């Protein structure tokens, strides 16, 4: 049995991989430490809906056997992660945040890829009901607390995954992102949230919201951890040789003053490090209007996805969620078609800007984590949704703030298919923001 002088649950993905490779840690000890923390101090966060310790330990033991035989499936063989509870895993129920559950007959496509790399699946995380919202104040499974700011929302809809990673209940987690549901909780919880390009990971076996916008993405503590989980190298990027764009379209948003000040300080640090930051403007683009259109499309497509379940199990849906689906059912077809065309146009103009700049940077959202009792701001996804409309990769990075302060996220977006470039740019920016 290897000896280790830190609690293994405190380790990030890349640290786990290094220690597993050199034999200073085994997967069983790592998984046991995570399970102990989930069932102990992590319980009050309510980050998980389902945890199967026996299944996770069995997977860890198999991983340790492979390493003992010098035949690991990948560098991440034996590293445990959590998954949002709209991602199917054989042997674990799926709820999609609803008041019911079902046992999937096969793994989601992304789960198959994880298993092929020997990654241990430790449990399913809490989420906003039906993935249509950004507070993770779930009427069926309870609210998930933000470990960085007690009494505040962790964001959503992947709030359980964000809270689990931030609280060091597991080294990493997967969420899903339709208009910001990985990046918003990453910003609120002070971690890294990455939305890959559309199609980077399969969405089969993921409860659908808007299939053209839905994306599975990792939530981790560092860019290096993200790169390992999505299996991309970190290429060295010289910030002095690239152009970062800011969007003047976001300047008119109702941004929380403290978040704006922290963002401006981050931009100043990047400029001091030699980055070229150029303001640009998209013609005929209003972020709030685009977000409203995206939410409208989400309500229609969510209604279609849940129609049969609503008929069979109406009690599984809260009145609030049912009212959204009812709105989707009543929306005229012509209005829905126009909305889809509008989102496609927004996606095209974003892609054009990303032909002129290496990346777009902004706040991840107009506000920081807020108390559960506060009115929920409607603008949470104003800055994140365009990356989904364009299908491009986007990441939220934590901006270093005082320990007692609420976390703030910096969003970085790159062109479609330029996920590896974005990882490199994000790593370079992270180095500046961490100092």
Protein Blocks (a to p, Z undefined) as FASTA:
>chain_A
ZZdfbdfklpcfklmmmmmmnopacfklmmmmmmmmmmmmmmmnomafbdcfklmmmmmm
mmmmmmmnopafbfkgoiacdddfkbccehiaceklpabdcddfbdcfklmmmmmnopac
fbdcdddehhiackopafknopaddfklghiaebjfklmmmmmmmnopafbdcdddfklp
mmmmmmmnopacddddehkaccehiacfblmlgccddddfbfklmmmmnopacddddfkl
pccdddfklmmpccdfklmmmmmmmmmmmmmnopacdddddehiafklmmmmmmmmmmmm
mmmmmmmmmmmmmmlpcfklmmmmmmmmmpcfklmmmmmmmmmmmmmmmmmmmmmpmbdc
ddfbfbdcddfkbccdfklmmmmmmmmmnopacddddddddfkbccddddddddehilmm
mmmmmmmmmmmmmZZ
